[in-house]
């Protein structure tokens, strides 16, 4: 792509300008410059995508699993072959370190296609014999039709493909919208899909603003299911729009995850992993452990060692190999995160390192950089411990008993993931049972087996992605009862 090239929608296998010919600017977070434009698509563009998806569905829904599997695996291979190009595009669009995009984002996007390409060949439905009644029931798992997939900016291609791959594997046709803030790798994906032989109209990618393009997808009466990942407030809005139309909904929303550290843990492993679970991707991962609770007997030691390690993290341009912390995704987001650091001060939080001042990176002075920030908080009740910040900011505080930390861990509106550090098996099982979260990691963080159910409870969402859960979401179950 040349500088300032306008990207296009991908509809019916073709790259098209938006009908209105209107565009929005796309910023490079590492230097604050506009480097491209993306379609500001309207409901007319969504309608065009819908017609294309609807007509593709007739054929696609009847293709064999083997045929779909071959195409999905081909997409995966092409992503791997183009890893460098995609990683560079992701890093430039999002501000994340190029090394991270190479190691995590793009390989995982490729894995998503490979995983669901294989999973669909193993997806079986149930059969129930009504013994004594002389009947057999079997369940058909049929594709839903045209479905909508809407994803956020933090792990752009990774989360986009996590929805698209199971949707098309299950025989649906898709209208997908990436975040307007990070559209680039979704745009490039269209080329790969054509090269892999994905039939026209099976996947349609419409770019634009959430409030217009996204809203047009969610409110379209014939788009039967919406898989959404994003903020809790947006999720609530989408649920309000979709519910009266009885759409199937999968909502993966915000988090405020506890990282609970007991004195009997493997200290070095915990320390190194806690730095990663706090600040990977500038803390902009819904799974980051942003509230760190440390058993009182090792609190002072942890505080000293943790802050020392965090201070060593290098904030820098995303393309530098030495960079640990790249740019935040946008100026408004940078300002939001910085404001929370100020709020922490007003609430008597003590800034142990970092702070709300923008970090200046030489030659990229207008980039959106912040130092990783650790705040010691006097109570769990404060706003920085209750509200999602979604940036390079964590809080730390001590606890005395298992009961006390369990209560604090659960006392937020969110319930996405928890990390627990202990070598006590009974405590692990006791706490895992009682923690109000969809995922519990014990002595590790963000270890992902794609077969496992993924999602949150409370304000972190409804529904589960991953493995057969995703294939169940993207199919309707129909029971057939035959009397013999
Ligand atoms: P948003 O909710 O702002 O946006 C998510 C997506 O929804 C974007 O594509 C956005 O478009 C679109 N959107 C916005 N408004 C509407 C609407 N009215 N109708 C339809 N679509 C709409 O989230 P962010 O992009 O800011 O992402 C950060 C959030 O995502 C955090 O809260 C984070 O915790 C959560 N998240 C959750 C994960 C999980 O698995 N539970 C994983 C990753 C992130 P646009 O960008 O153009 O506005």
Boltz pocket constraint, residues with backbone or C-beta under 6 A from the ligand:
constraints:
  - pocket:
      binder: B
      contacts: [[A, 150], [A, 151], [A, 152], [A, 153], [A, 154], [A, 159], [A, 177], [A, 178], [A, 179], [A, 180], [A, 181], [A, 208], [A, 209], [A, 210], [A, 211], [A, 213], [A, 214], [A, 215], [A, 216], [A, 218], [A, 229], [A, 230], [A, 231], [A, 232], [A, 234], [A, 235], [A, 237], [A, 238], [A, 252], [A, 253], [A, 254], [A, 255], [A, 285], [A, 286], [A, 388], [A, 390], [A, 416], [A, 456], [A, 460], [A, 461]]
      max_distance: 6.0
